[in-house]
Amino acid sequence: MEKQSAVITQSEKERPPVRLLRGSGLCDRIQDLSNSIADRAFELFNSRRRADGHNLEDRFKAELESLDPVHLDITESADSVTVGVEAPGFKAKELGIGLEPHRLTISGRRETSEHYREQCLKAYVQRLVGDEIYRAIDLPAAVDTSKVTATVKDGVLKLWMPKAATAQKVLVKEKAA
């Protein structure tokens, strides 16, 4: 069977901006993710007929099933920090970015529905598939959170963050009264 590939590109005007999540929205998404991992770990526990001794193994397996690894590349220059994040299949509206001067949080959630006809059962099957990504990292330098630019192109989220202005030393001289 021959492999086929397709490339889809969007012009700058068509591409929606990546939204920054503020406080409670990000906390709610993290809480939802934590709850779904706990629910899946409990399902694994039940599938073992509630046998003790595998709690940590069930938790790790639930986390691996719930979270896709997010690969990223961090580059620091004299005036900025650039982060490239692989998020294949995610659109800009499905990604959320939480940013503090020294910390970056990236989360994404998408749900797709698959429809197909099962020939041997003569049935129509619909399956809802969900993918989530999450990554929190400490940045190598403090950044100015008000001047961040973010774009999504070809499954890669690019963040450009200018470094925050550093405090300058002021020499104080004594004056005679």
SVG drawing of the C-alpha trace seen along z (x, -y; Angstrom):
<svg xmlns="http://www.w3.org/2000/svg" viewBox="-26 -71 56 81">
<polyline fill="none" stroke="black" stroke-width="0.4" points="0.0,0.0 1.4,-3.4 1.7,-6.1 0.0,-9.4 0.7,-12.7 -0.9,-16.1 0.2,-19.6 -2.3,-22.1 -1.2,-25.7 -3.0,-28.8 -2.2,-32.3 -1.4,-34.7 -4.8,-36.4 -6.7,-33.1 -4.7,-31.8 -6.5,-32.6 -4.4,-33.9 -3.3,-31.6 -5.1,-32.5 -3.4,-33.1 -5.2,-31.4 -5.6,-33.5 -5.7,-32.1 -8.9,-30.2 -9.3,-28.8 -5.9,-27.1 -6.6,-25.9 -9.9,-24.4 -8.2,-22.6 -5.5,-21.2 -8.2,-20.0 -10.2,-18.4 -7.1,-16.6 -6.2,-15.4 -9.8,-14.1 -9.7,-12.2 -6.3,-10.6 -7.7,-9.6 -10.8,-8.1 -8.8,-6.1 -6.5,-4.8 -9.6,-3.7 -10.9,-1.9 -7.5,0.0 -7.8,0.8 -11.3,2.2 -10.1,4.2 -7.6,6.0 -10.5,7.0 -9.4,4.4 -6.1,6.2 -3.9,4.1 -0.2,3.4 -0.5,1.9 -1.7,-1.6 1.4,-3.4 1.6,-1.3 -2.1,-2.1 -1.5,-5.8 1.5,-5.9 -0.4,-3.9 -3.3,-6.3 -1.0,-9.3 0.6,-7.8 -2.8,-7.1 -4.1,-10.6 -1.1,-12.7 0.9,-12.8 4.5,-13.7 5.1,-17.3 8.5,-17.8 9.9,-21.3 12.9,-23.3 14.0,-26.3 16.4,-28.9 17.7,-31.8 19.4,-34.8 20.6,-38.1 17.2,-39.7 14.6,-36.9 13.5,-33.4 12.0,-31.3 10.1,-28.1 9.0,-25.7 6.5,-23.1 5.4,-20.1 1.6,-19.9 0.7,-17.9 -3.0,-18.0 -3.9,-20.7 -5.3,-24.0 -4.6,-27.4 -8.1,-27.5 -7.4,-24.1 -4.2,-25.2 -3.8,-27.3 -0.7,-29.0 -0.2,-30.1 2.7,-32.4 4.4,-33.8 7.8,-35.6 9.7,-32.4 7.2,-29.7 5.5,-28.5 2.5,-26.2 1.1,-24.7 -2.1,-22.7 -4.2,-21.4 -7.4,-19.5 -9.1,-18.2 -11.9,-15.8 -12.5,-14.2 -15.3,-11.9 -14.7,-8.9 -17.5,-7.3 -17.2,-4.1 -19.3,-1.1 -18.3,2.3 -18.8,4.7 -18.8,8.0 -21.3,6.8 -23.3,4.7 -23.3,1.9 -22.5,-1.8 -19.9,-2.8 -19.2,-6.2 -16.2,-6.7 -15.2,-9.9 -11.4,-10.2 -9.8,-12.8 -6.2,-13.9 -4.7,-16.1 -1.3,-17.6 0.2,-19.3 3.7,-20.7 4.9,-23.1 8.5,-24.3 10.7,-26.8 12.1,-29.4 15.9,-30.1 15.2,-33.9 12.4,-36.2 10.2,-37.3 7.9,-40.2 4.5,-38.5 2.8,-41.5 4.9,-41.3 4.6,-37.6 3.9,-36.5 2.6,-33.0 1.9,-31.3 0.9,-27.8 2.1,-26.5 2.4,-22.9 1.7,-21.5 4.4,-23.5 3.6,-26.2 6.2,-29.0 6.5,-31.4 8.7,-34.5 9.1,-36.0 11.3,-39.1 13.3,-39.1 12.1,-41.3 14.2,-44.4 16.7,-43.8 17.0,-46.2 20.0,-48.5 22.4,-49.4 22.4,-53.0 25.4,-54.5 24.4,-56.6 26.8,-59.3 26.8,-61.0 26.5,-64.7 27.6,-66.9 24.8,-68.9"/>
</svg>
